[in-house]
Amino acid sequence: MNLTTRHIAAFRQRLNPLNAQVEWLVNEDAYDYHQEVANAGFGDMLHDKERNQKYFAVIKKTVASMRAEGQEVHVLDIGTGTGILSMMALHAGADTVTACEAFIPMANCAEKILKANNFGDRIKLIKKRSTDIRIGEDMEHKANLLVTEILDTELIGEGALAIYNHAHANLLTEDALCIPCKATCYAQVVQSSLAAQWNSLKLLVNLDGDVLLKPSPDVLNCSGEPSVHDIQMSQLPLDQIKPLTHPIEIFEFDFKCKEPIDVQRFRNILVKAFIPGSTDLVFFWWDIKMDFKEEVLLSCAPFWAHPNFKELKVKSSPRLPLTNVVPWRDHWMQAIYYIPKPLKLTPSDNEFILNCNHDEFSWWFNVFPNVSNNFEKQTKRHACLCRFHITYSKSRIGQINQAQRNKRYLRFLENNIHKDSHVLVLGHGCILGLACCSLGASKVWCHEPHKFSRHFMDSLVQYNKLNNVYLVESLKDLETEVLNSLTHIIAEPYFLTSILPWDNFYFGYLLTKISEKLNRLVKISPFAASIYAVPVEFLDLHKIKVPVRECEGFDLSLFDKMVEVSMSISQVKVEAHPLWEYPCRALADPVELLKVEFRHFDIDKHHQGEIIVKEPGLCNGVCLWVDWFLDKSGDSKSVVSSGPIASIIPGEFIKWDMFTRQGVHFIDNNQAIKGSILEWSVIFKSKSAHLNFNFNIKHK
């Protein structure tokens, strides 16, 4: 009998953001596995030299110290991943090492890596959660040294507290040591109108400063969402940050303590601001003492608060920006938490109470006036009730408040909207569309299919008494005579389903659904959109796609192969990233890849060309963005960009818009150098709503 391998096909749903339609794709049955592995990427933590070197050094030091005291060393590695910490421990001289990994694809990979490094029969690998391990069944005896890395940007977001508590109660000896040993969390109270813009709603004013729209009280009085806003804080422009306090130690977590760590605590700290201002938000980060003597420190602080900044600055390349002098990592960033009701501090009244809270997985903060009965005051984790904060992303909220961007839209509207205008607004949460009423439009219809977005827009309509606005759940609800009466169709455009900048081309798709019923004289804005590209050299972002190969002398090439296979099966060619957080140098002038006129959206396009790399450097990525042309005048003041905010100069760092995410295509093996040619092609198919890019480096 001949037995042949049969791959079972699996159907997978995917939302196409260009037409908001659910598509069924045929994938092999292991697609979900490949997607999960691909999304994990190569793991920038394995490229984090400081992390890896300090773990290895402290493991060696701790094992040697325990041996010097006559102890056997039995190691437990929780969440082993590639097995790197387990291999370090055995290399350092541990008697036994037990590693556990609950993610089966990674556990299977670790098994192969351990074998390839000649540790296969010397490290016991348990493919389950540590909280499911039983002494006498999975482990012969308890461990006296725990090495683990189960921390995230919030420190505790991956369930570290419960894992440590269970390990101490069930898997570790009374005198067990832990690597890392202790964590300290820091908070710094800051005033920043820029950062607050990600969490609030400002007045919308016209070009003369007259108020067009006021936020409704339910939005202004809302506590907002306490969820973490993780960010590469070092990249925030310093002139937009006004620290009111020094960094404050708020909580310690002693990982080696046998007593259970409290999974929910609060603390009120009397703080004195060194300058007056508004307590808008809290900057948060942490550091860890790696060894039991607390001599080896690893800090996640932004560069201006990093304990080793001066030393790192001396050692760094003079070409490196100060913001990138401290070790880069994307797995441990910094965080912003927004204060529900900021206090206004004056020179004479500059003391306040900082209220700090955490539960098993998350943090939240508040501030109270310096009154004695507030010192025992505790706050529950707040939540958004107005639906504004939970409907829109941080970048979208910031975009809504972006003065320069709004100015360009309002300039167009003031020049085009009049008392006889009938306006259809396509997009989600487009308050600029509502402004048409304040500018004199006779009637305005807003297409708002999303329930929460419609609720937010309705609150603005009611509070600002916009009697001639109609919120429409479906375009099918608009009668033919209404569509024929339209004088203007406008959009920002923005849709909740969009991830990449050109996903907002959904605007064009919606137009095709109603085009036959429109008056031929109707004005459409934006008139057109162009996608641009520029080859770049990233300082760090490319590391999330770079093979690890080896880490501290251990061969991880099998991990690379696993990720490469999964990426080839499931990964998209272009990813969305907020590029203002990830510095990159331009290696050429930007090039227009594709231009679409929305009145003629149904025309397919296929373009190709070449970009010559002008500057020395390693081309490890291509950045892509969209410019929206509000009209066909060609006037630069009628263009709204989702990309650079200043002209791109080859050889210099690009200044990116902070309130959108751009597209990134990563170049394999970053082989391009000066004089190389980047070949590109783009195919746009309107009927199937597909947009495909291809990039290839050709060497001279």
N, C-alpha and C positions, 0 to 999 in steps of 0.2 A: 504494500500500500504506500503510495506517495502522499506525504503530508506536506502541504505548502502553507506558508504563513499568510494569513488573511488579515489585513488591516481593516478594522471596522470604522466606517464613516460615521461622524457625528454632526448633527445639525446645530449651529450656534446662531443665536440672535445678535445682531449688531445694529445700533442706531446710526444711520447715516446723517451727520449733522447738516449736510448741504441741502437735504430735502426733508429732514425730520421723520424719515420713514424707517421702519424696522425691516432689516434685510436678514434673510436666512443664508448663512454661509455653510459650506460643507467642509468639515475638518476631520482629521483623524481623531480617534477616540482619546488620544493622549494630549489633545490641544490644551485643555485647562492646565495640565501639568506644565507644559512648555511655557504657557503664558505666565504662570506664577514664577517660574524660574527666570524667565526673561525680564520680568518686571523687577526682580531682585537685582538684576544686572550683575556686574562683576563685584559689586560691593565696594564702595569707595573706602570702607573701613579697612579693607585689605591693602589699600594703597596709603593708609594713614601710618606713615613711618613712626611718628612719635608714639602713637598708641601701641604699635607692634613692638617697638624697641623697649618701651617701658614695661609692657607686660612680660616680655622675655627676661629682661634684667631682673625684675622683681621676683619672678618665678625661680630663677637661678639662685638669687639671694636668699629667698625664703626656704627653699629646699635645702640649701647648704647649711643654713642656721638650724633647721630642725634636725638635720643629721648630726651636726656638731653637738647637739644636746642629747644625742643617743636615741632619737626617735626614728621609727619607721615613718615613711611618708606615703600616705594613701590619698590620692587626688580624685576629686569629683569635678568634672567639667560639665556644667549645665548649659545647654544650648550650644553644642560644640561647633555647629556649622560645618566648616571644612575640616575640623579636627585640629586646627592650628594650635590652640592653647594646650590641648592634650599632648601633642607632639613636643611642644616646648617643655611641658612638665616631665615627660619621660626622658627627654634629652638632658634635662637638668639633674636627673638622678632619682626621680620618684620610684618607690618600690612597686606601686600599682597605680594604674590610671583607669578610671571609669568615665566614659563620656556618654552623654545622652543627647538625643536630637529628635524632636517630635515631627518635624517636617520630613516625611519619608523620602522624597526625592533627594533632599540634601543629605539625609542620613545614609542613603545608598551611595551617594557620591563620596561622603566622608569615609565610608568603608573602603572604597577603592583607593582613595588618597592615602589612607593609613597603610594599606598594603604596599602601594607604590614606594612609600618612604620607609619600608621595612619595619613598620610598627604594627602590622596587621594582627599578629598573634600576641601582641604585648599590651594592647589597649582594648579594653572591653567596651564595645559600643552597644548602647541600649537605645532601641528605636521607639521611644515613647517619652511622654512628658515627665519631668522630674517628680512632679506631684503624684505620679502613678507608680513610682519605683518603690519596691518593697525590699527591706533588708532580709536576707535569708533566701530570697527568691531571685531578685535581679542583681543585688550586690551581696557579697559574702559577709561584709562587715561595713561599719560606718567609716566614712572618710574623715581625715583630720586636716585636709587642705582643700578649700573650695576655690576653683578658678572659674570665673564666668564673666560674660559680657552680655547682660540682659538689660542694658540701659538705653534710653532714647533721649530726644531733645528735652522732654519733661522729666527725665531721670526715671520716673516711675510708671510711664505710660504703657510699658510692655508687661506690667504685672509683677515687677521686681519684688515688691514688698511681700506679696503672698509666697513667691518662690523662695525668698530667703527665709521667711518664717517657717515654711514647711521643711526646708532643708535642715535648719538648726534643730527642729523638733524631731525629725525622723531619720535624717541621712548623715548627720555630722556628729562627731564626738564633742564632749563638753569643752575641750580645749582647742577646738578646730580654729584654724586661721583662715582668713578670706582675702582673696585678691580679686578686685580692689577691697580695701579695708574700710574706708569711710567716705561719705560724700557730704559736701556742703553746698547748699543752695543760696543763691544771691538774688536780691531784688534791688533795682535802682529806679526811683520815681523820676519821671521825665515829663517835661512839657514839649510837645512837638505837634504843631499844626499839620505838618506833613503826615506823620504817622496816625494822628487822630482822624485824618481824612479817610482812612480805611474803615472807620467804625461809626461815622456820624453822617448826618445829612445837612448840608449847608443851605442857606438861602440861594435861590437862583435869581440873579439880577441881570438887567439888560446892559448894553454898552455904556449907558449913562449912569449906571449904578442904581436905577430904580428896581424895586423888588417885583419880580414876575411871579414867583412861587415861594410859599412858606412851607416848611415841614410841618406836618400835623402834630398835635400834642402827643399822640400815642407813640410817634417815632421819637420825638425829642425827649420824652420822659421814659423811654424804654431803657432797661438796664443793659440791653445788648446780649451777645453771646459770650460766655466765659471761655469758649474753646481756644486752644492754643493757636497763635499765629506764629508759626515757625519761620525763621528768616535768617539770612546771612547778615547779621546786624552790623558787621564791620563795614558793609558797603553803603549804609545809610549816610547821606551827606551830613557832615558834622555841623554845617551852618544851619541845618534844619532841626537840630537836636539841642534842647536846653535842659541839661540835668539839674534837678532841684536838690538831689541828695547824692552822697557818695554811695557806692555799692554797699548793701547791708546784708550781713549774714542772717538768714531767716530761719533755716532749719538744718540740722545735721541728721544723717542716717548712718548709724554704726552697724555695718554689715557683719562684723565679727561677734556682735553681742548675742549671747544665748537667749536673752529675754526677747520676746516677740516685739518687732517694730510696730508701733502704732500705725494703723492704716488710715486713720483720720485724725487730724490735728488742726488746731488754729492757734494763732499767736498774734497779739496786738503789741506793736512796737512804737514807742514814742520817738518821733523823728523830727529833727530840726532842719528845715530847708536852708541852704546857704545863700539862695537868692529867691526873690518872690516869683510867683508864677502859678500856673494851673496844673494840678496833679492829673494830667491826662491819662497816663498809662504807666505800666511797670515793665522795665526790661528785666529779663530773667535768664540766668544761666547757672551752671554748677561746675564744681571741680571735684576730683576724687584723689584721695590719698591712696596710693597703690599698695604700700607695704605696711606691715603691722607696726613698724617704728614711725610711720607717717613722715618719711623722709622724701619719698618720690611723689611728686605732684603732677597731675595732668589736668589742665584747665581748659574749659570751653568758653572762656570770657572773650568778648570782642577785643579788638586790638588795643583800644584805648584803656581797657581795664585789665589787660592780661598781665599777670605777675612777672612774666619773663620777656616783656615786649622790648625793653632796651637791649637785652642780650641777643634776642632774635634779630633785632634791627641791625646790629653790628655784623652779624654773620650773613645776612641776606644780601642778595644781588642788588646793586644800586638801581637796576632797571625795574625792580619789583616795587609796586606801589606799597605805601605803608599799610594800607588796608589788607594786604595779603602777606604781610610779614609773619603773622602767627600761623600755626598749622591749619591747613584747610581741611574741613570735613563736612560732608553733607549728611552723614548719619547722626551726628550730634551738632545741631545748630544752636542758635539762641532763640528766645521766644519773646513775644509781646503779649501782654494781657492788658485789657482796657478797663479803666476804672468806671463803674456804672455812673457815679455822680462826682465828677472832679470838684475839688475845693480850690477856691481862689486864695492864694497865700499872699500876704502883704509883708513889707519889711518889719512891721510891728507885731504881726500875727503870723509867725512862720513855723510854728510847731503844730504837728498833727499826728494822728495815730494811723499807722499802716497796719491794716488787717490782712493777715496771710493765712490761707487755708489750703489744705490738700486732703483728698480722699485716697482711695487705693490706686487710682489711675491718673488723677488730674489735679490742676491748681486753679484757684481763683483769688482775686485780691479786691480790697476796698479801702477807702480812707474815711476817717472820722475826725471831727473837730477835737481838739485837745480838751476834753471835758472828762472829769473823773469817772462818771458812770459809763463812759464809752470803753474803758480799759477791759471790761469783762464782756463786751459786746461781741457776739458771734454772728456771722452772716451765712445763710444758706447759699448754695451754688445758684446764682441767678440764671435767668433764661430770657430769651427774646419773646415778647408777647405781641409786638407790632408786626412781625413777620418780615420786616425789611432786612434785618440782620441774618435771618436764617434762609432767606430766598436767594440773596446775591452773595457772590464771593467777595473777599476782601478787596481784590483788585478791581472788581466792578464797582463796589461802593466808592473806592477812591476815584475811579474814572468818572462817576456821576458828579463828584465834587470838583473835578479838575477844571480850574478857571480858564486856562489858556485854550483847552479843547472846547469848552462850552462857548467861549468867545467867538470861535470860528463858526460854530453852528448858528449862534444867535445873530451873527453878522449876516449870514445867508438868509435866515428867517426874517430879520427886520427889513431886508431888501426885497423880499418876495411875498410875504404874507400881508394881506389887506382885508378890509371888512367883508369882501365878497368871497373870500377863500373858503373852500371846502377841503379839509385836509384828512387824509388817511395816514395813520402812523403805524408802521410795521416794526415790531421789535418788542422786547420785554423790558418793562420798567423804564420806558423812554420819557423822562420828565421834560426833556426838551420839546417833545411833541405836545405836551400839555401847555407849554409856554406859548404855543400858537394862539391859544385862547386869549391870553393876556396881551398878545400883540395884535389882537383885533379880528382873528379869524371868525367866520360866521358859524361854522360847525367843524368839530374834530371827532373823528372816529379812531380809537386806539385798539389795535388787535392785541388782545391779552388772553391767550388760551390757558396760561398757567394760573391756577387758583390763587396761590399766595402772592404772585406778582400782581394779579388783578386786585387783590385785597389792598395791597400797598398803594397802587395807583388810585383806587377808589377813595382811600383816605385823603389823598392830596386833592382830588376833585371836590370832595365834600368840604374840606376845610377851607379851600381857596374859592369856594362857591363858583365853580366853573360849570355853569348851567348848560353850556352848549357842547359838552364832552360826552361821548358815548363809548363805553367799554364793550368791546365785541369779543366774544369767546371764540368764534369761528368766522372765517371769511365767508362761509356759506350763509351766514346770518345777514350779510349785506345784500340788499335788493339791487337789481340791475340799475334802477333809476338813481340810486345812491352812488354806485360806482361810476355811472356815466356823468354824474354831477361834480365829481372830484376835480379840483383844480391843481392839487398838489398831493403827491405821495412822498413821505419822508421817512427816513430811518437814521439811526446813528451809524451803522446798525449794530444791535446787540441781541443775542438770543441765548437763553439759559442752556441750550444744548451744545453751544459752541465751546471748543477747547482750543483749537488752532485759529489764528486770525482769520483765515479764509473760510472757516466754517460759517462765518457770518454772511457768506454769499447766499445763505438761505433766503435772504432778502430777495435776490433775483428769482429764486425758485417760486416764492410766493407771488411775485409779479406775474409769472407765466400762468398762474392759476386764474388770474382775473383780467389778463391783458385784453381779451376779446371784448370785454364789457366797458373798457375805459375810453374816455374821451381822448382823441388823438392829440389834443393840445395839453393834456395833463403834464405838469412838470414833475420829474422824478429826481429825488436827491437822496443819496448820492447818485450822481450821473454815471460814475464809473469807479472802478477800483483796479489797482495794479499790485502785483506781487513782485517784490524785489528780493535779491539775494546778494550776499557778500561772503567770500571765504575769509575765515578768521583763524587766529591762534588763541585758543582758550588757555588761560593760566591753569585752570583746575577742572572745569566742568567735564571735560572729555574723559576724566578718570573713571567716571561711572560706566564707561564703555570700553576701557582699556583692559586687556587681559592681565591677570596678576602674574602669571608664570611662576615666580617663587616669592616666598615671604619669610624673611629671617632665616634663609637657607633651606627652607622646606619647599618641596616641589608641589605646586598647586595647579599644574598644567591640566590635570584631569577635570578640575573645577572649571577652568577656562573652556575646555571642550564641551562640557555639559551646557554651559551658558551660551556658547556660540551656536550650538545646535538649536537650542530653544529660541534664541533670538532670530535665527534664520527662518523659523517656522511661524512665529507669532508676533514678532516686533514690527511696528510701523516704521516707515523710512524717515519720517519727520516727527519729532517730539516737541511738545510745548514746554518752554521754560521761561521764567521771569529773568531775562538776561541782564537787567541792571544789578542783579545779585552775583553775577558770574563774569568778571572782567575778561574782555577779549580784545585783541588788536586786529584791526582790519588789514588784510594782506593785498587788497585790490580795491578798485572803485566798485560801488554797487551797480548791479545790472537789473533791468526790468525783465522778468521772465514771462509775464502774462498780463494782459490788460483786458478787462471785461466791461462792456457797457451794459448796464442793467436793462435798458430798453430792448436790447438785443441779446438777452441772456441765453437764448436757446441756440446760439451758434457755437458749435464745437470748435476747439482750438488745439493746435499742436505746434509747439515752438521748440527750437533747440539752438544752442550756441556755445560759445567758449568764453571763459574768463581767464585772463593771464594773471598769474600771481606776481605782483610787482615788488613785494617786500620780502626780505629774508625772514625766515621763521618756519615753523612746522604747521602746515594747514591741517588742523584736526577737527574742523567743523565748518559748516555753511549755515549762516543765519538768514532767516527768511521772515518777511513781514508784509503787511498790506498798507498801502496808502489809499485813502478814500477821497475821491474828487467830488466835492459837493455840487459843483456845476461844471460846465465845459469851458469856462473862461480861461483856464490855465493859470489863474492867479494863485500864487503860493499861499495866500491867506484863505483860500478856499479848499485847502488840502489838509486833511486830518490823518496823521500817521500813527500806526501802531508799532513803529520801529524806533529809529534814532531820533533824538530831540535836537541834534545839531548835525551839521554836515560831516559826512564820513571822510576822514583823511587817512589814506593808506599809511600804515606804520604806527598809527596812534590808536589809543583806546577809544571804543565807541561809547557814546552816552545814550543809553536806552530809556525809552518811556517806562515809568515805574508802575503804570496802572494797566498794563496788558502783558500777556505772555507772547513771546515770539516763537517761531518755529526753528528747530535745530536739526540738521542732518549731520550726523557724526561721520567723519572720514576714517575709514579703517586704516590702522597702522600709521596714521598721520605722516604720510610720505612726501607730500607736496612741499617743495621749496621754491625759492625765487626762480622765476622763469618757467615753472610748471604751468600746465594748462588744465583748468577745471572744465570738463565738458558737462553740459547740462541739457536736460530736455524736460518738457512739461506737457502733459496731455490733459485736456479738460473736456469731459463729455457731459453735456448739460442734461440729456434725457435720463441717464443713469445716475447723474449727480456724483460723478467721480472725478477726482483731481489727483493725478499721479506725478511724482517728481523722480528724476534719476540724475545722479551725479557720479562722475568718474574722473579720477586724476590721470592725466596723460603726461609722461615725462618727455622732455626734449632729448 
